Amino acid sequence: KKMIKGQADPEVSQYKEIWKKLAFSNVSDKLPVSILAYRADHSEEILFVSRSLCQMFECDSVEEFLTFTKRSFRYLVHPEDIDRVEKYIEQQIAESDENIDVVDYRIITKKGNIKDIHDFGRLIENDQFGPVFYVVLFEKEMLDRCAQYREPSKSTKEGAPHEN
């Protein structure tokens, strides 16, 4: 549908209102991670996406990202991975007292690049939207690069006693 010059897209306006209600839009762009929130129902409708996630998908804007992913988590994950990912998330949530899931999958960016993703999610009941998955995503390549900066644990530091 074509936009009349100067008019805002009503769907984009709706998403901006949702993001305000989710209360983390102010800080999400300053975090060194990508953030996603989506409905925990059959639609898996995307409610929030950080700009860093748009960049991960090689999209120039939130609007472009929402169009590219058809506003659904289902179209965010590589088509060959989605069934496995959804089943694994469901299994972890069912077995977790804290409603936490951790899953790896691939994405296909708007430019056709394939990236490996590490996804940490938590299912939370939101007063406005019902059950919502709040997710932090990392490119696995970035995690591997950042590993060099981690402080070694006490058991691996030089001079620490070793278990036999």
N, C-alpha and C positions, 0 to 999 in steps of 0.2 A: 504494500500500500504506500502510496506516495505521500510525502509530508508537505503540508502547506508551509511556505517559507515563514520562519519566525515562530512556528508552533512546535511545542515539545511533543515528543512521542509519548502518548499516555501510558504505554507499557513501561517505558524507561522511567517515567515519573513514579509509577507504582513501585518499581524496584528501589528507587532512591528512598521512598518512604519506608519500605521494608528495612533497608540498611540502617536507617536512623533508629528504628525500633529495636534492631538487633544489638545496638549500643557499642559495637566495636569498630565502626567504620572510621572513626577519628584516628585510631592508632594503627590500624592494619597495614597501611602503606609504609609505615616506618619500621616494621618488623622484618627480620631477615628470613622470613618464611612466606609461603603462600597460604592463604586462608580461603576456605570455602564453607558455606552453610547451605544445606539442601534438605528438603522435606523427606522424612523417613516414611514415605508411602509409595504407592505404585508409580506416581508421576516422577518422583525424585527431582522435583522442581528446584532449580538453583535459586536461592534466596539472597545470597551474598557471595561476591567474589572480590578478592583483593586485586589491586592493579598488578602486583607481582605475579599472580596466577595468569592474568592476561598476557603478561610478558613471557611467561613460561610457554604459553600456547602460541607465541609469536603473533598476538593480536594487538592492534594499536589502541583499542579502547574496550571498555566494559561492554558497550553495545555490540561491538564486533565479536567479542568472546561469547556473549549470550546468543547471538545469531548462529555462530559457528557450532556451539554445543547444543543448539535447539533448547536452551534453558533447562537441560536435564543432565544429572550425573551420568545417566546411561550413555550419553553421547560424548562424555568427557573421557571415558576409558576406551582404550583400544577395543574394537569390536571382537577380536579374538579372545580378549581377557574378561569381558564384562560378566558373562555368566559365572565364571569361576570366582570373580571378585565379589559379586553380590552374594553368592552362596557362602563364601568364606566370612564375609562381614556378618551375615545373618547368624552363622554358627558361633562366631566369637561373641557377639552380643548376647546370644542365648546362654552362653557358658560363663559370661563375665558378670560379677556382682557390680562392677563399676560402669557397665555399658561401653567398654572400650574395644576398639578394633585396630589392628595394625595389618596393612596389606601392601604388597608390591604389585605394580602393574605398569603397562606401557600406555603412553598417549601418542596421538598423532597430532602434530601442530598444524596450524593453518597453512604453513608453508610445506607440509608433507614430511617433516622430520619426525622421527620416532625417538621418544625419550623414556627412560626408565624412571619411575616415580615410587617414592616411599610415602605412604599415607598413614597418618595417625588420626583416628576419629573417635568421637564420643557422641553417643546418643543422649540428648538432653530434651526434656519436656519444656517447650517454650510457651509462655503464657499467651502469646499472640498467634502462634502457628502450630501448636501441638508438638509432636515429636520431630526433632530436627537433628540431623547429623552436623556437628561442628568438626571441621577437618583441617589439619595442618599438613601441607604437602611439601616434600623436598624432592629435588632432582637427585637421584642416587649418585650421579657424577659429582655433584656439589658436596654431598655428604662425604664421599671418598676424599675429595680435595681438602675438606675441612678437618678430616681426621688427624692430619699432621699437627694441628693446633691444639688438640686435646691434651690436657694435663694427664700424665700417667697416673694410674691409681697407686695407692700406697704399696700394694703388693708387687707392683712392677717397677717401682723406682729403684735406682741403683742403691745397693746396700741394704735393701729391705730383706728380711728373712724369707727364704723360699721354703715351701712345703715339700716334704719328701714323701 
